[in-house]
Amino acid sequence: MAKIKLPGNCMTTAMGIMPHKEIEPAMKLALSLDIPFWPQLPKFSYYEDMYVQVSENFPGIIVDEKNQRITLDMDGFMNDLPLYLDESQDEAYFHLTGKYSQTFDTFLAQDLTKYKMIRGQNIGPISFGLKIVDKDKKPIIYNDEVRGFLYEFIAQKVNAQYRQLKAKNENTFVWLDEPGLQILFGPFTGYSSDSAKKDFAEFLDGVEGPRGVHLCGNPDWSFLISGLGLDILSMDAYSWGHVFTRYRDEVAAFLKEGGIISWGLVPTLTEELSQENIQKLAGKLEGFWDYLVSSGVDKELILDRSWIAPSRCCLVNADGTKSVDQSFKILREVGYYFQEKYKLY
């Protein structure tokens, strides 16, 4: 499938998960970037957790808010399927309701027409299937009766969100948060990595709009860059850029085909952020780019196909939201630095 040509030029965006306990300040930060998004605020409500959000109307799912745990009851799954098959004919069945995300409704209520693009996010099927377990604590992705349904259900969720966002801004996309892709390439019990790759690629073919994946780990980059037909790859360049750029031939082909790399450059952990400034971070990213240029990749192509983002989400800082707020400030300044330096208007 041909890639969808998206604007690059070092525009800024960020991951959805934020540490704020109130919607307004998180929304203000999200809207301050070139490509805004709706925040996910698990400290505001457990139902704002990305795994809980996608579980809404999944047959047999049990959300234990008190113990902050999600499980699948197989008897409930089988019993709920007839109702699901009936109700799922209505696209609204896959919408996030206010209980599962007040921030999404708040985002949709904004004037989003002034942005070049807007973005949503959704947990991916690999990660959801590895995280959610049955009563025997077995991840549901290993269950042959559930796995196919899981992929189809999450595709419906992604597409429903995409259509809601597209009604607010024609240039939109929903990327998949897939931390589980780092595990995907390990030895699976009852679900081989080859089958997982095939299933995930077929799943992406059913996703509407630009196809994007975000993860913070260090997976099989070759497969992600060249094996899935992605339009967008969002990665933690701060931690893994030196590894990622070693796949220079695959990176070059991805960029030449029109793919976007969202370089997660600005750290969000307090200790890491305290050691950085705009010049050091810009120099770090330029170092990765220079390595690619030395391998024959055109610098103008890199700039044209790049976004800048925080390195990862963060809910663990002792200072609450202070470090993340500062990270977004530096992110905007780094984006502006590159846009001014290279006249990316």
N, C-alpha and C positions, 0 to 999 in steps of 0.2 A: 504494500500500500504506500502510495507516495506521501512524503511528508508535507504538512501544512506549513506554508511560509509565514513565520511570525516575526514581528519586530524584535530586534535584539538591542544593540547599542548601549549595553551596560545599564539597562533599566533595573530598578530595584524591586524585589519582592521578598517574601519571607515565609517560613513555615506557619501552619495554622495554630499550633499549640502555644499558648501564652500563659504566664503565671498569674495574671491579674484576677482579682476576686470581684471586680466590678466591670460591667460591660463598656461603659463610656470611655474610660482611658485606654482600654485595649482597642476599641474601635477607632479611636483617634489615631493611635499608632499605625494600625493596619491601613487606614486611609491616607497616611502620610507618604506612602511609597508609590512608586510609578505604577506598579501593578498591585492594587489593593486586594484584600481577601477578607473573608469573614473569620474572626478569631474563634478558636476552640478553647474554652476556659474550664478545665476540670476542677479548678479550685473554687469556681463560682458554683458549680453543680456537678455532681457525678455524671449526670446525664449529658454534660457537655464533653465528656471523654470520647475520643474518636472511636473506640471500640463499642461503647454503649450506643452512640449515635446511629451507627449502621445496623445495630441489632433490632431496631424498631420494626415490628411486624415480621420478624424472622420466626417461622414456626418452631415452637418448642423452646424458645430462648427464655431463660430465667435471669432477670437482673436483680441481684441482691445488693441494694443500695447500702445497707448497713455495713456489710462486710466488703463492699466494693469488689464484687465478683460476678462474672457472667458465666453461665453454664448452659448446656443444651440437654434437655430431657428428650430422649429418643421416642418415648411413648407419646409425649406431647407433640413432638415433631410430626409423627405419623398421623396423629389425631387432628392436628391443625392444618394439614395439607389441603383437605377439601375446601376449607374456608379461604385459605390463601389463593387457591386456584380461581375461586369466585371473585374475591376482592381485588386481586391483582390485575384484573382487566381495566381498572381505573388507575391512571397514572398517579393520581394524588395519593394512592396507597403507599407510594415509595417516597413521598415528600417527608422532610424533617418537620415534625410538629413542634410547637412552642415548648413542650415539655422536654424535648430532646435537644433543642438549640434555640434559645432566645436570641443568640447573637446572629444567627442566620437571618431571622426575620428582621432584626435591626439593620443588618447590612443591606438587605433588599429594599429597605425603606429609605436608603440614602440616594442622593443624586449620583449615579454611577456613569452617567453619559459623558462626563468630562475626561475620563481616563482612556488611554489608548487600549488598555485591556483590563479585565478583572479576572479574578481566579477563585475557584473553590477547591476543596480537597475532600478526600474520602479514604478511609482505610482500605487497603487492597485485600483481595481474597486470600493470598498466601499468608499474610500477617494475621488476619482475622481467624483463618482456619487453624493456625498454629497456636493462637492465644486462647481460643475458646475450647473448653474441654467438655466431655460428657461426664456422667456420674462415676465412671471408672478413671477419670482424669486423663483420658486419651484425647489428644487434639482432634477436632472434628474433621480436619483435612485428611486424616487417614481413613475416614469412614466412607466407603464406596457409595453408600446410600445417600450421603449428605453432600459429598464434594461437588458433584455436578450442579446440584441445586445452589450451593454456595456461590459458585462462579456466576451463575445466571442471576441470582438475587442481587449481588453487589453491582453487576453491570446495570441492572434496572435502577438501582439507587444512584449510581453515577450519572446515568443519562437523565433521570428526573431532575437532579440538581443542575446539570448542565443546561437544561431547557429553561429552568427558572432564572438562572443567571443570564442566559442569552436574551431573555425578554427585557433585561435591564441594560445590557451592553452587548452589541452584536459580536464583539471580539472577546470571547471568554473561553475558559477551559477549566476542567477539574482534574487536578493531578492526584495520583494515587500515592498515599504514604505506605511504603512497603519495607519496613525494617526487616521483615521476615525473608526478604530476598537474599540477605547475607547467609541465611541458614539453608536456603533452597538448594544450594549446590553441594550440601553435605549429604551423608548417607541417610536416606529416608527409610523408615520401616513401613513396608507396605505401600509406598508411594515413591517411586524412583524419581531421581532428579530429571531424567529425560522426559518422563511423563509430566512432571511439574512444569518444565519449560514449555512443552507442547500445549498444555492446558492454559498456561498463563498467556502465551502468544495468541491463542484462539480467543481468550477472554478480551484481550486488548482490541482485537478486530471488531468486537461488538460494542466498544465504547465510542460514543459520539464526540465529535470535536477533536481538537488536538490531544494526542495521547502523551501524557507525562507521568513520570515516576520520580518520587523523592525518597531518598534514604540517606542515612547518616553513616552507615557502616562501610565496609570494604569488601564488596562482593566480587563475583566474576565479572569484571568490567567489560570484557570482550563480548559476553552474551548480551549485556544490557545495552551496550553501544551499537552493536551490529546485528543482534539476533532478534530484536523485537519490533523494529519499525517505529521506534519512539520518535515523537516530535520534540520532547523536552526531557532532559535528564537533570535532576537537581541533586547535587552531591556536596558532601563536606570537604571542600577543597582545603580548608585550614588544616585538617588532620590528614587527609588522604590525597591531596593534589599531587604529591611527589610520586605516588603509586599510579594514580589515574593517568597522568600524562605519559607514563611509560608505554601506554597503549596508543602510541602516536599515530600509527597507521589507521586504526579503527576510529580514533578521535577525528583525524583529518577527514576520513570518509563521511563520518556523521555530520560534520560541519558543512562539507561541500554539498551534501544532500539536503541541507536546509535545517538541520537539527539545532536546537538551542541547548546550551549548557548553562545551567544556573549554578554559578560558582559560590558555594557557601564559604564565604571568606571571613566574616566578622564574628569572632567568638562571642558566646553568650555566658560562659562560665566566668564568674567574678575574677578568679585568679588569672585566667588567660587574658581576659579583657584588660586587666590592669597593666599588663606588660606590652600592650600594643598602642599604636597610634595610626593615624591615616597614612602617613608616609611609609611606615613599616608594612602595613597591610597591603598597600598598593604595590610596594616593591616585591612582596611575596607573590602576589598574583602575576605581576609582570614577569617574575622569574619563571613561573610555569609556562606562561605564554611564550617567552623567549626560547624556552626549550623546544616548544612545538615549532616555532619559527625556524630554529636551527635544523629542524627535521624536514623542512620544506612546506610548512603550513603558512599560508599568507596571513600576516598580522591583521590586515583589514577584514579578512574573513572571520578571524577570531572575534574581533570587536563587534562585527555585525551580528554574530550568532551568540553573544554572551549576555547573561543577566548576572547581577550581583545580589547576594542574599546573606543572612546570618549563617554561621556554620551548622547550627542545629537548634532544636527547641531546648528550653531549659525551664524546669520547675523546681530545681533543688537549691538555688542560691539562697544564702542566709539573709540577703538584703531584700528579699521579696521581689519587687519588680524593678528595682533601681538599676541593676546591671543590664537587664534586658532593654529597658528604656534607653540606656546609654548605648547599647549595641545598635539599636535602630537609628539613633542619632548619628553614630559613626558610619553606619551603612549608607545613610543618605549622603553624607559628606564624601564617602569614597566613590559612590556612584556619580556624584557631581564632579569629583576630581577627574575621573576618566572621561566623562562626557565633555568637559571643558578642554582637557588636554588633547583629545582627539577629534574635537568638534563633531560630536555625535548627536546631531540635532535632527 
